[in-house]
Amino acid sequence: MAASQQMRIGQLNCARSLEVMAELRTVAEDLALAILCVQEPYSLGGRPVGLPVRSRCVSSGPNPMAAILVLDDKGGITMDVKRRDVKRDKK
């Protein structure tokens, strides 16, 4: 990405609402977002649904609490995601 280019990043809490998820594309286009961080996405089968068609999504878990959507590949955005398993002590 050239120094003169700007990348717009947004954040939205979807409150597990399918209606909100269906509006993500419109919101992203209106605000010219390259990346959208989504809290509490609506999901089925452990995958967020209602995402913009041309987006790439990163989320994890059976009922994800967050997702990152890459909406614009023009800036050469790459994702290198590494999973770390967290072990908790049993009480």
C-alpha positions as CSV (number, residue, x, y, z in Angstrom):
1,M,0.0,0.0,0.0
2,A,1.4,3.4,-1.0
3,A,2.1,5.9,1.7
4,S,-0.6,8.3,0.3
5,Q,-3.3,5.6,0.5
6,Q,-5.6,5.3,3.5
7,M,-7.2,2.2,4.8
8,R,-10.5,2.7,6.5
9,I,-11.4,0.2,9.3
10,G,-14.8,0.0,11.0
11,Q,-16.2,-1.8,14.0
12,L,-19.8,-2.9,14.6
13,N,-21.6,-4.8,17.2
14,C,-24.3,-6.9,15.4
15,A,-25.9,-8.2,18.6
16,R,-26.5,-11.6,16.9
17,S,-29.0,-10.0,14.5
18,L,-29.4,-11.4,11.0
19,E,-30.9,-8.0,9.9
20,V,-27.8,-6.2,11.0
21,M,-25.6,-8.8,9.2
22,A,-27.6,-8.3,6.0
23,E,-26.8,-4.5,6.1
24,L,-23.0,-5.0,6.4
25,R,-22.3,-4.6,2.7
26,T,-24.3,-1.3,2.6
27,V,-22.6,0.0,5.7
28,A,-19.1,-0.9,4.3
29,E,-19.8,0.7,0.9
30,D,-21.3,3.9,2.4
31,L,-18.3,4.3,4.7
32,A,-15.7,3.0,2.1
33,L,-14.3,0.5,4.6
34,A,-11.5,-1.9,3.7
35,I,-11.8,-3.9,6.9
36,L,-14.8,-4.4,9.2
37,C,-14.4,-5.8,12.7
38,V,-17.7,-7.4,13.8
39,Q,-18.7,-8.2,17.4
40,E,-21.4,-10.8,18.1
41,P,-22.1,-11.8,14.5
42,Y,-25.2,-13.9,13.7
43,S,-24.0,-17.4,13.0
44,L,-25.2,-20.8,12.0
45,G,-23.2,-24.0,12.4
46,G,-20.3,-22.0,13.8
47,R,-20.0,-19.7,10.8
48,P,-21.1,-16.1,10.5
49,V,-23.8,-15.7,7.9
50,G,-25.1,-12.8,5.8
51,L,-21.6,-11.6,4.9
52,P,-20.9,-9.5,1.8
53,V,-20.2,-11.9,-1.1
54,R,-16.7,-10.7,-1.9
55,S,-15.5,-10.5,1.7
56,R,-13.0,-12.7,3.4
57,C,-13.8,-13.7,6.9
58,V,-11.8,-14.8,9.9
59,S,-13.6,-16.2,13.0
60,S,-13.2,-19.2,15.2
61,G,-15.2,-21.3,17.7
62,P,-18.6,-23.0,17.6
63,N,-20.4,-19.7,18.2
64,P,-18.0,-16.9,17.3
65,M,-18.0,-13.7,19.4
66,A,-16.1,-11.8,16.8
67,A,-15.2,-11.8,13.1
68,I,-12.8,-9.8,10.9
69,L,-14.0,-9.1,7.4
70,V,-11.6,-8.0,4.6
71,L,-13.8,-6.2,2.1
72,D,-11.3,-4.5,-0.2
73,D,-8.3,-6.4,-1.8
74,K,-7.2,-3.4,-3.8
75,G,-4.7,-2.4,-1.1
76,G,-3.0,-5.9,-1.2
77,I,-4.3,-6.8,2.3
78,T,-3.1,-10.2,3.4
79,M,-4.1,-12.2,6.5
80,D,-1.8,-14.5,8.3
81,V,-3.8,-16.0,11.1
82,K,-2.3,-18.4,13.7
83,R,-4.4,-20.2,16.2
84,R,-3.3,-20.5,19.7
85,D,-4.9,-23.0,22.0
86,V,-5.6,-21.6,25.5
87,K,-5.5,-24.0,28.4
88,R,-7.4,-23.0,31.5
89,D,-6.9,-24.5,34.9
90,K,-9.9,-26.5,36.1
91,K,-11.2,-25.4,39.5
